[in-house]
Amino acid sequence: MNRITVGVLAAMLGASAAQAVVVGAGNSGTSWLAYMNVSELPSNGGAFVFGNSWGIADLNTSFNDGAETMTFSPNTIGDPNPFWYTPAGGPGAAGNKIMEANAYYESTGLYNGQTVTFEGTVLSNTFTAAHSAIIFVKDFAPDYSSVVTSQIALTAGAFSVSLNTINDPARHIQWGIQVTGVNVWFTDTAPFGTAVISTAAIPAPGALAALGLSGLIATRRRRG
């Protein structure tokens, strides 16, 4: 069963419950989206280079559905072009870009005007100082030109991050994990550490469990 559990669904439970919703991470069968933003190294000025949608596996993430875990590894790319690595790609090469990998869910028109809380468990985080990781809830303008964000550092243990979203059904609500850092050749990632989160379902309130409403989400693929 897909494991995004929606804590409150106003259409089913009435207006009094419409002010809050709890969402969680899910396994490989759920609607994870991915977006990568690429910038120059700070030593090269740090300018934004490009951003576009990627496949979730291309963010160097992996699922173990049996163990109900999702693992995030340092950002990597297999292209040996000097655009990406110095002097060129290969074992031991130095990364030449900062990669901001966003793994997330997106809802448009469903949770607007509510307090959206993303809850779950970080099982471990061994990333070195070369990479940072955050947990976020974001509220994007209809054209993605601006965003309101609530975020916390990804640290081991239970987490909960909430955002009071704007009451506009055209806005896009996202929640997920962001890993930022220098790109690493794919054979060299182990010393840089990993982060592991639980993809187990959040226990639903009794009314939702009775209605069998886990797994409800609306998604669109856009910027993380």
SULFEN-V27692 format. One record per backbone hydrogen bond with DSSP energy under -1.0 kcal/mol. NH is the residue of the N-H (numbers start at 1). CO is the residue of the C=O. E is the energy in kcal/mol with one decimal. If there is no record, write none. Layout:
NH;CO;E / NH;CO;E
This chain:
7;22;-2.4 / 12;9;-1.4 / 13;9;-2.3 / 14;10;-2.1 / 17;14;-1.4 / 18;15;-1.6 / 20;17;-1.0 / 21;115;-2.4 / 23;117;-2.9 / 30;27;-1.8 / 32;30;-1.4 / 33;104;-3.3 / 35;102;-2.1 / 36;52;-2.6 / 37;100;-2.2 / 38;50;-3.3 / 39;98;-2.6 / 40;47;-2.8 / 44;41;-1.7 / 45;42;-1.6 / 46;41;-2.1 / 49;38;-3.1 / 50;38;-1.5 / 52;36;-1.9 / 54;34;-1.5 / 59;56;-1.1 / 60;57;-1.7 / 62;71;-1.9 / 64;69;-2.5 / 69;64;-1.8 / 70;197;-2.1 / 71;62;-3.0 / 72;195;-3.3 / 73;60;-2.1 / 84;81;-2.4 / 85;81;-1.4 / 86;94;-2.8 / 89;80;-2.6 / 93;90;-2.5 / 94;86;-2.3 / 96;84;-3.3 / 98;39;-2.8 / 99;181;-2.8 / 100;37;-3.3 / 101;179;-3.1 / 102;35;-2.7 / 103;177;-2.8 / 104;33;-2.1 / 105;175;-2.3 / 107;173;-3.0 / 114;111;-1.4 / 115;19;-2.4 / 116;163;-2.6 / 117;21;-2.8 / 118;161;-2.9 / 119;23;-2.6 / 120;159;-1.7 / 122;157;-2.8 / 123;196;-2.1 / 124;196;-1.6 / 126;194;-3.4 / 128;192;-1.8 / 131;128;-1.8 / 132;180;-2.7 / 134;178;-2.3 / 135;152;-2.8 / 136;176;-2.4 / 137;150;-2.3 / 138;174;-3.0 / 139;148;-2.4 / 140;172;-3.1 / 141;146;-2.4 / 144;141;-2.1 / 148;139;-1.9 / 150;137;-2.4 / 152;135;-2.2 / 154;133;-2.3 / 155;153;-1.0 / 157;122;-3.2 / 159;120;-2.5 / 161;118;-2.0 / 163;116;-1.9 / 165;114;-2.7 / 168;166;-2.2 / 171;168;-2.1 / 172;140;-1.7 / 173;107;-3.4 / 174;138;-2.5 / 175;105;-1.5 / 176;136;-1.9 / 177;103;-2.6 / 178;134;-2.4 / 179;101;-2.5 / 180;132;-2.8 / 181;99;-1.6 / 183;97;-1.9 / 184;75;-2.5 / 188;185;-2.6 / 192;189;-2.0 / 193;190;-1.7 / 195;72;-2.0 / 196;124;-2.5 / 197;70;-2.6 / 198;121;-2.7 / 199;68;-2.3 / 209;205;-2.4 / 210;206;-2.4 / 211;207;-1.5 / 212;208;-1.1 / 213;208;-1.6 / 215;4;-3.9 / 216;213;-1.1
